[in-house]
Amino acid sequence: MLFSTKSVSGQINLDTLDYVILNDTISTLVGWQALPKTQTNLSSEEIKITDATINDYFINYPFKPAYKNYKRQYVPITNSKGEKEIWVNYFCGYEKSWKTYVVSVQDGGNCFFQIKVNLSTGKCYNFMVNS
């Protein structure tokens, strides 16, 4: 079952059809509810850094999804310490409104997973695979 959150106004189109940046969805994301945060933008260079950080994280992780083949939604925030963090939502398959709404499902298995990256510290955390 597919659930969506509110629409976005901030998207940038880079050289791929596999990802989107959602800038005004943070208030509806369960994963950010406990964090003081503000919306921010994400540059193409920051996307590369985010992807490299996640790649490094998975090198030593027992679950090695073929995540480069997944669609990705990036939701950037600035936390209360002034650090830029990105929640990345991975999913396989096609969801009609994935470029305007956060894709959220109940269950879904390893076709859906999420991870957070703190660009200021270079750390990944809160990795979660749907059950």
C-alpha positions as CSV (number, residue, x, y, z in Angstrom):
1,M,0.0,0.0,0.0
2,L,1.4,3.4,-1.0
3,F,1.3,6.4,1.2
4,S,2.4,9.9,0.2
5,T,3.2,13.1,2.1
6,K,2.7,16.6,1.0
7,S,3.8,18.0,-2.4
8,V,7.1,19.6,-3.0
9,S,8.0,22.8,-4.7
10,G,11.8,22.5,-4.7
11,Q,13.2,20.0,-7.2
12,I,16.3,20.1,-9.3
13,N,16.8,18.1,-12.4
14,L,20.3,16.7,-12.7
15,D,21.7,14.4,-15.3
16,T,19.7,11.3,-14.2
17,L,16.1,10.2,-13.9
18,D,16.9,8.1,-10.9
19,Y,16.6,10.7,-8.1
20,V,14.9,13.8,-7.0
21,I,15.5,16.4,-4.2
22,L,12.4,17.1,-2.1
23,N,12.9,20.3,-0.2
24,D,9.7,21.0,1.6
25,T,8.6,17.6,3.0
26,I,10.5,17.6,6.3
27,S,7.6,18.3,8.5
28,T,5.9,15.1,7.3
29,L,8.7,12.7,7.6
30,V,8.5,10.4,10.6
31,G,12.3,10.0,10.7
32,W,12.9,13.7,11.3
33,Q,10.1,14.4,13.8
34,A,12.3,14.3,16.9
35,L,14.9,16.7,15.4
36,P,14.9,20.5,15.4
37,K,15.4,21.3,11.8
38,T,15.1,23.7,8.9
39,Q,14.8,23.2,5.2
40,T,17.8,23.6,3.0
41,N,19.0,23.0,-0.5
42,L,21.3,20.3,-1.8
43,S,23.8,20.9,-4.6
44,S,24.9,18.3,-7.2
45,E,28.3,18.1,-5.4
46,E,26.6,17.4,-2.1
47,I,24.6,14.6,-3.8
48,K,27.9,13.1,-4.9
49,I,29.3,13.4,-1.4
50,T,26.2,11.8,0.1
51,D,26.3,8.9,-2.4
52,A,30.0,8.4,-1.7
53,T,29.4,8.4,2.1
54,I,26.6,5.8,1.7
55,N,28.8,3.7,-0.6
56,D,31.6,3.7,2.1
57,Y,29.0,2.8,4.7
58,F,27.8,-0.3,2.8
59,I,31.4,-1.6,2.2
60,N,31.5,-3.1,5.7
61,Y,27.7,-3.7,6.1
62,P,26.3,-7.2,5.8
63,F,23.3,-6.0,3.8
64,K,24.5,-5.0,0.4
65,P,21.6,-3.9,-1.7
66,A,22.0,-3.1,-5.4
67,Y,21.2,0.4,-4.3
68,K,22.6,2.0,-7.4
69,N,19.7,0.6,-9.3
70,Y,17.1,2.1,-7.0
71,K,15.3,5.3,-7.3
72,R,16.3,7.8,-4.6
73,Q,14.6,10.7,-2.9
74,Y,16.9,13.2,-1.0
75,V,15.4,15.3,1.8
76,P,18.0,17.8,3.1
77,I,17.8,19.6,6.4
78,T,19.9,21.7,8.6
79,N,19.8,20.5,12.2
80,S,20.0,22.5,15.4
81,K,23.8,22.4,15.4
82,G,23.8,24.0,11.9
83,E,24.9,20.7,10.3
84,K,23.5,19.6,6.9
85,E,21.8,16.2,7.0
86,I,20.1,14.3,4.3
87,W,17.4,11.6,4.6
88,V,17.7,9.3,1.5
89,N,14.7,7.1,0.6
90,Y,15.6,4.2,-1.7
91,F,13.0,2.2,-3.6
92,C,12.9,-0.1,-6.6
93,G,10.1,-0.2,-9.1
94,Y,8.1,2.7,-10.3
95,E,5.8,4.9,-8.3
96,K,3.8,7.4,-10.4
97,S,4.3,10.4,-8.2
98,W,7.8,9.7,-6.8
99,K,9.2,13.0,-8.0
100,T,6.7,15.1,-6.0
101,Y,5.8,13.0,-3.0
102,V,7.8,10.9,-0.5
103,V,7.3,7.2,-1.3
104,S,6.3,5.4,1.8
105,V,5.0,1.8,2.0
106,Q,4.0,-0.7,4.7
107,D,6.3,-3.7,4.3
108,G,7.9,-3.8,0.9
109,G,10.9,-5.8,2.0
110,N,14.4,-4.9,0.8
111,C,12.9,-3.0,-2.2
112,F,12.5,-0.1,0.2
113,F,15.1,1.3,2.6
114,Q,16.2,4.6,4.1
115,I,19.4,6.0,5.5
116,K,20.4,9.4,7.0
117,V,23.7,11.1,6.2
118,N,25.3,13.9,8.2
119,L,27.4,15.8,5.6
120,S,29.2,17.8,8.3
121,T,30.5,14.7,10.1
122,G,30.6,12.3,7.1
123,K,28.6,9.7,9.1
124,C,25.6,7.6,8.1
125,Y,23.0,6.6,10.7
126,N,19.5,5.2,11.1
127,F,19.7,2.7,8.2
128,M,16.4,0.9,7.9
129,V,15.2,-1.8,5.6
130,N,11.4,-2.2,5.3
131,S,10.1,-5.5,6.6
